[in-house]
């Protein structure tokens, strides 16, 4: 048994400005989204670790909205630690986000809730 | 243990659709009930004979109970496997196992949805989890992510997706039940409004009403009821993820597992198949599934579908009813692939009937490329 309460813990960390993921102690593998066990093995020996924040765009799209709503980016980010997650690349026009783009995580507050977004580390 | 799927020991004896396109004024279950009675009538089976009920409706968590009550039957078994649009193909798999072990004698698989008349949008009771919700991941965007990755990996272009849309429309023009039958040119396709890059509105399935049902029996009973039953030769399903962010490879679906297992059960190979009915929620699906099911190699699907190969008159008839793109898409399209495959085997598909159909493949997709289920159906010459 571990004391992990996935959603509660994760959101509490985010509220402190920390993007935390999990690591399985035996295998050393990283896990996202948060769980009470390591997927595949079922090991409950997990710990929270701060994500490096480094990632790569694995895939990307621009969700087209009817004006006046603005188009926005939806991406899948491959974290340097291995897991992938949905994300959004901010700071460049959504159609300039490309597969392979190097990005870095940033915790922001949107709609009164903390969330992880990504910004490019390349010159675009 | 060896895969002992009961090849050819069960068959679809009747199938029907109802309320295709727009059916205002009906509830989901009303539509499913109409389709069910049409399917039963087609096989000269009475409602009271149904003792296995398989159903998945858009919004009915206890559908096996409510639909049994609605029909006024007391089935020996009900099954509500809810894997999304592939659910009904998994129902056929379970129905075959139940029929051949005497757990039921007449299986009815039913679906109905009034989503177009009700809301004009795809209806989903799913709520995204907390780690997905902030990104406002629209349903088309999940498939768009697969398309982007596929184009990046293999060099496909937008026009290749267009080949799928144009072919589906050509088939729909031969189907009086299809919702969109006006011609669609590549030029019109390329100009269609973007939804989630690279997918435009003509890459996305329709939003319609509609219902479908099929009736299955053991092979010996099937032969006594109808002239040309569609025998179930293979049925297999696989699941790899819920969210596309968690796919091991965004260009490879679980069809790469369900397909080979269904082919092995049936003892046939992709080149033997005469018609292919795939769940084309989006144009990229058709390409991914043709590859994963083994009709061509991974990364070659976009060239495979080009030059009209899957359109009427092409080498491989795919989605002969017009598919989810141009015929009907009430939210969970899978059962329509089974009805069309059955019709092609029975020879009742009218103007769109393909010549000399002995083997048909029906393939369902559920979730967001998450659940894949493959059926192989054949006529009596394939037994």
Interface residues (C-beta under 8 A of the other chain):
Chain A: X7 X10 X11 X32 X33 X34 X58 X59 X60 X61 X62 X63 X64 X72 X74 X75 X76 X84 X85 X86 X87 X88 X95 X99 X100 X110 X111 X113 X115
Chain B: X129 X130 X131 X132 X134 X135 X136 X137 X138 X140 X141 X144 X145 X146 X148 X149 X152 X193 X194 X195 X196 X197 X198 X199 X243 X244 X245 X246 X250
